Amino acid sequence: TPPMFGDFEAQRHWMEITTALPARQWYENSTDNDLLYWGLDYPPLTAYHSLLLGRVGNEFVPVCFALGASRGHESPACRRFMRSSAIGS
């Protein structure tokens, strides 16, 4: 069961959503974007920041941001990327 707590999963999921879905769907509930599961609830500028980081992350650890399949993903490579993205931001 994927975690419903913790900033790590929220940030990872937002990168997943912003890289996998068109911007017009980021804030809409759908089968691909369950707003009850860490729905994107920050302004668009923050969403575009997640998009930028997610695109970089997809180059290094695509499994960490695979739409739907990556919920709760915490591989060592994913953790390293998430930590470095937090430090770099």
Residue pairs with C-beta under 8 A, 6 or more apart in sequence:
1 72
2 9
2 37
2 71
2 72
3 9
3 72
4 37
4 38
8 74
8 79
8 82
9 38
9 71
9 72
10 38
11 50
11 82
11 85
11 86
12 64
12 65
12 70
12 73
12 78
12 82
13 37
13 38
13 71
14 38
14 40
14 42
14 47
14 50
14 54
15 50
15 51
15 53
15 54
15 57
15 65
16 54
16 65
16 66
16 67
16 70
17 26
17 33
17 40
17 50
17 67
18 26
18 40
18 47
18 48
18 50
18 51
18 54
19 51
19 54
19 55
19 57
19 58
19 65
20 32
20 65
20 66
20 67
21 32
21 33
21 67
23 44
23 47
25 32
25 33
26 33
26 40
26 44
26 47
27 35
27 39
27 40
28 35
29 35
29 36
29 39
32 67
32 68
33 39
33 40
37 71
40 47
40 50
49 89
53 85
53 89
54 65
56 85
57 64
57 65
57 81
57 82
57 85
58 65
60 77
60 81
61 75
61 77
61 78
61 81
63 69
63 70
63 73
63 75
63 78
64 70
64 73
64 75
64 77
64 78
64 81
64 82
66 73
